[in-house]
Amino acid sequence: MKTIIRGFFKLLLSLVSLLLVLLMIGGAYFGIKGYTLYRDATEETPMDEMVESIRSRDGFTEFDELPEIYVNAVVSVEDKRFWDHHGVDYLAIVRAAWNDLRAWSFAEGGSTITQQLMKNTYFTQEKKLERKFAEVFAAWSLEKEYCKEDIFALYVNSIYFGSGYYGIRDAAEGYFGKSPSELSDYEAVMLAGLPNAPSAYSPDTSPELARQRMRQVLDRMVKCKALSREEADRIFAEGE
C-alpha cells in the first residue's frame, strides 16, 4: 500500500513539474512575441510622440483640473492600487488568471490604468497573450518616464464615454454642459463608470443603466474606503 501511495505522489510531482515547465516555455514564447509587438509599436510611434498627440487634442484637461471625487472613483473602479504599482498590478493579474481558469475563458485581464492606456493607444482589443505581454512592457516603459498624475490625465483624456464623446472634457460638456472642474459629485461619479461599457451606460440612451452602473461605482468606492456608505447614499440620491 505504501509503495502505491509513494508511486502516486511521484507521478503527481512529475505531472506538476511538467506543467510548470510547459508554463515557463509558454511564458517565454508569448513574452518574446509580446516584446517584439511592443518594440515594433514604439519604434513606429515613440512614446513621447504618443503622449504629445494626446496632450495636443482640443480640450485636454490637466490632472489638477479634475475633481478629486472623479479621480477617486476612477481609481476605485478601474485600478485600486494605481498609486502604488509600477504599471502592472501582479495581484490583479493572478486573480484574473484564476477566474479565467475557473471559467475556462479569457474574460478578465487584470489590466491597470497604465496598461489600458497602452492598449488603447498602441494595440488592438484582441484577447491574445502576446498583446497582454506587449501592454505590460509598454506600461513599464511609460511609468519610468511619466508620473502617475500625467498617466491618469492621459488616460481620461483619451477614453470613450459613449454618445460620441472622447475624453473627460468632451463628456462633461456633452452630458452636463460643464467643464470637468464644475462637475457635481453625482455627475463626476457617473462619468467614472461609463468607459466600462460606454454604449450600454450612456445617460443619453440608457439613463437607468447609467444609474445602476453609478451605484456599482459608489459601492466600489465604499469598499476601497474612498467614501463612507452615508456619503455614497447621499451622492446617489442627488439624481432622484
C-alpha positions in Angstrom: 0.0 0.0 0.0 2.8 2.4 0.9 4.5 1.6 -2.4 1.3 2.5 -4.3 1.0 5.8 -2.4 4.6 6.7 -3.0 4.2 5.9 -6.7 1.1 8.1 -6.8 2.8 11.1 -5.3 5.8 10.6 -7.5 3.5 10.6 -10.6 1.7 13.7 -9.2 5.0 15.5 -8.6 6.2 14.6 -12.2 2.9 16.0 -13.6 3.2 19.2 -11.6 6.8 19.6 -12.7 5.9 19.0 -16.3 3.1 21.6 -16.1 5.5 24.2 -14.6 8.0 23.6 -17.4 5.3 24.0 -20.0 4.1 27.2 -18.4 7.6 28.5 -18.4 8.1 27.6 -22.0 4.8 29.2 -22.9 5.5 32.3 -20.9 8.9 32.7 -22.6 7.3 32.2 -26.1 4.5 34.7 -25.6 6.8 37.1 -23.7 9.2 37.2 -26.7 6.3 37.7 -29.1 4.9 40.4 -26.8 8.2 42.2 -26.5 8.5 42.2 -30.3 5.0 43.6 -30.6 5.8 46.4 -28.1 9.1 47.2 -29.7 7.6 47.5 -33.2 4.8 49.7 -32.0 7.0 52.1 -30.1 9.5 52.3 -32.9 6.7 53.3 -35.3 5.3 55.8 -32.8 7.8 56.7 -30.0 6.2 57.1 -26.6 6.9 60.8 -26.3 5.1 61.3 -29.6 2.1 59.3 -28.4 1.9 61.4 -25.3 2.1 64.6 -27.2 -0.6 63.5 -29.6 -3.0 63.2 -26.7 -1.9 66.4 -25.0 -2.4 68.4 -28.1 -6.0 67.4 -28.5 -8.6 70.2 -28.1 -9.9 70.4 -24.6 -7.1 68.4 -22.9 -7.7 68.5 -19.2 -4.8 68.5 -16.8 -4.9 66.4 -13.7 -5.3 69.3 -11.3 -8.4 70.4 -13.2 -10.2 67.1 -12.3 -12.5 66.8 -9.3 -10.9 64.7 -6.5 -14.0 62.6 -6.3 -13.8 61.8 -10.0 -10.2 60.7 -9.6 -11.1 58.5 -6.6 -14.0 57.0 -8.4 -11.9 56.0 -11.5 -9.1 54.6 -9.4 -11.6 52.6 -7.2 -13.4 51.1 -10.1 -10.6 50.6 -12.6 -7.3 50.1 -10.6 -7.4 50.4 -6.9 -3.6 50.1 -6.5 -2.9 52.6 -9.2 -0.9 54.9 -6.9 1.3 52.1 -5.6 2.2 49.8 -8.5 4.7 50.5 -11.3 2.4 49.9 -14.2 1.4 46.3 -13.5 -0.7 45.0 -10.7 0.5 41.5 -10.2 -2.1 40.6 -7.6 -4.9 41.6 -10.1 -3.3 39.5 -12.8 -3.1 36.4 -10.6 -6.8 36.9 -9.5 -7.9 37.4 -13.1 -5.9 34.4 -14.3 -7.5 32.2 -11.6 -11.0 33.4 -12.5 -10.3 32.8 -16.2 -9.1 29.3 -15.4 -12.2 28.6 -13.4 -14.5 29.9 -16.1 -12.3 28.5 -18.9 -12.3 31.8 -20.7 -10.2 34.9 -21.2 -12.7 37.4 -19.9 -10.6 39.1 -17.2 -7.2 40.6 -17.8 -6.3 42.4 -14.6 -5.2 45.5 -16.6 -4.1 48.6 -14.8 -5.0 52.1 -15.9 -1.5 52.3 -17.4 -2.0 49.1 -19.3 -5.4 50.2 -20.6 -3.9 53.4 -21.8 -1.2 51.5 -23.7 -3.7 49.0 -25.1 -5.9 51.8 -26.3 -3.1 53.8 -28.0 -0.8 51.1 -29.3 -2.5 47.8 -29.6 -5.8 46.1 -30.7 -8.5 44.9 -28.3 -7.8 41.2 -29.3 -7.6 39.0 -26.2 -4.3 37.4 -27.1 -1.5 36.6 -24.7 1.2 38.3 -26.8 -0.9 41.5 -26.7 -1.1 41.2 -22.9 2.7 40.9 -22.6 3.1 43.8 -25.1 1.0 46.1 -22.9 2.9 45.1 -19.8 6.2 46.1 -21.4 4.7 49.3 -22.6 3.2 50.1 -19.2 6.6 49.5 -17.5 8.2 51.9 -20.1 5.6 54.6 -19.6 5.8 54.6 -15.8 9.6 55.0 -16.0 9.2 58.3 -17.9 5.9 59.9 -16.6 4.4 60.5 -13.1 1.1 59.0 -12.0 -0.8 62.2 -12.4 0.4 62.6 -16.0 -0.6 59.0 -16.8 -4.0 59.4 -15.2 -4.7 62.6 -17.3 -3.6 60.9 -20.5 -6.0 58.0 -19.8 -9.1 60.0 -19.0 -8.4 62.4 -21.9 -8.3 59.5 -24.4 -11.1 57.1 -23.4 -14.6 56.8 -24.9 -17.5 57.8 -22.7 -20.4 57.0 -25.1 -22.6 59.1 -27.3 -19.7 60.2 -29.5 -17.7 61.7 -26.6 -14.0 61.1 -26.3 -12.1 62.4 -23.3 -13.3 63.7 -20.0 -13.9 67.3 -21.1 -15.9 66.3 -24.1 -18.0 64.0 -21.9 -18.5 66.6 -19.2 -19.6 69.2 -21.6 -21.7 66.9 -23.8 -23.6 65.2 -21.0 -23.8 68.0 -18.4 -22.8 71.2 -20.2 -20.0 71.8 -17.7 -16.2 71.7 -17.6 -14.7 68.8 -15.6 -13.9 71.1 -12.7 -17.5 72.2 -12.4 -19.0 68.7 -12.2 -21.1 67.8 -9.1 -20.2 64.7 -7.1 -23.1 62.9 -8.8 -22.0 63.8 -12.3 -18.4 63.0 -11.6 -19.1 59.6 -10.3 -21.5 58.8 -13.2 -18.8 59.7 -15.7 -16.3 57.5 -13.9 -18.5 54.4 -14.6 -19.2 55.0 -18.3 -16.0 53.8 -20.0 -16.6 50.2 -18.8 -19.3 49.9 -21.4 -19.9 53.3 -22.9 -22.6 52.3 -25.4 -24.6 50.5 -22.8 -24.3 53.0 -20.0 -24.7 56.3 -21.9 -27.1 58.5 -19.9 -28.4 59.8 -23.2 -29.7 56.4 -24.3 -29.8 54.3 -21.1 -30.3 56.6 -18.1 -31.5 53.7 -15.8 -28.5 51.5 -16.8 -26.2 54.6 -16.2 -27.6 54.9 -12.6 -27.2 51.2 -12.0 -23.6 51.5 -13.1 -23.1 54.5 -10.9 -24.4 52.5 -7.9 -21.7 49.9 -8.7 -19.0 52.6 -8.7 -20.2 54.1 -5.4 -20.2 50.6 -3.8 -16.7 50.1 -5.1 -15.6 53.4 -3.6 -17.1 52.4 -0.2 -15.2 49.1 -0.4 -12.0 51.0 -1.2 -12.6 53.4 1.6 -12.8 56.4 -0.8 -16.3 57.2 0.6 -18.4 56.3 3.6 -21.7 54.5 3.0 -23.5 57.6 4.1 -21.6 59.8 1.6 -22.3 57.2 -1.2 -26.0 57.2 -0.5 -26.1 61.0 -0.4 -24.4 61.2 -3.8 -26.7 58.6 -5.4 -29.8 60.4 -4.0 -28.8 63.6 -5.8 -30.1 62.2 -9.1 -33.5 61.3 -7.7 
